[in-house]
Amino acid sequence: MKKLKAGAGCPKARLQIDADELKQTACQTKRGRYTIVTFAADKGKRDWLDYAQAYGGTYLVGDRWTVVAEPALLEGLRKKVGGKIETGARHH
């Protein structure tokens, strides 16, 4: 998680969830808001993403982690930490 927080410019991100299966932090930077989630297992990540993507949004997804933010922020972070950008369903 340190590499993700550093890449996003969030060294002091606020811990929101600290559970056995996942840890979630959030931070607000001058560029925008990031939510960073790390998972104990890849299946947990996929289950979380499948649920979250039903509500829309854009996600940077890596090995047992995901970051939620605006697409432009995720593209910049992807260049620093890798991963793949995924987009959820859009509801109108």
FENNORBEL-V958436 format. One record per residue. RES is the residue in one letter. PHI is phi in whole degrees, 0 to 359 (999 if undefined). Layout:
# FENNORBEL-V958436
<<RES	PHI> <RES	PHI>>
This chain:
# FENNORBEL-V958436
<<M	999> <K	302> <K	296> <L	294> <K	296> <A	294> <G	298> <A	276> <G	78> <C	235> <P	297> <K	243> <A	299> <R	274> <L	290> <Q	255> <I	225> <D	228> <A	241> <D	300> <E	272> <L	202> <K	232> <Q	233> <T	234> <A	220> <C	207> <Q	245> <T	247> <K	297> <R	277> <G	158> <R	260> <Y	237> <T	239> <I	246> <V	234> <T	245> <F	235> <A	288> <A	219> <D	298> <K	298> <G	299> <K	297> <R	295> <D	299> <W	298> <L	296> <D	302> <Y	290> <A	296> <Q	295> <A	296> <Y	262> <G	93> <G	97> <T	233> <Y	227> <L	262> <V	240> <G	231> <D	285> <R	65> <W	207> <T	210> <V	233> <V	249> <A	191> <E	294> <P	308> <A	296> <L	293> <L	294> <E	296> <G	296> <L	292> <R	303> <K	295> <K	269> <V	240> <G	87> <G	98> <K	229> <I	273> <E	237> <T	241> <G	276> <A	295> <R	253> <H	252> <H	248>>
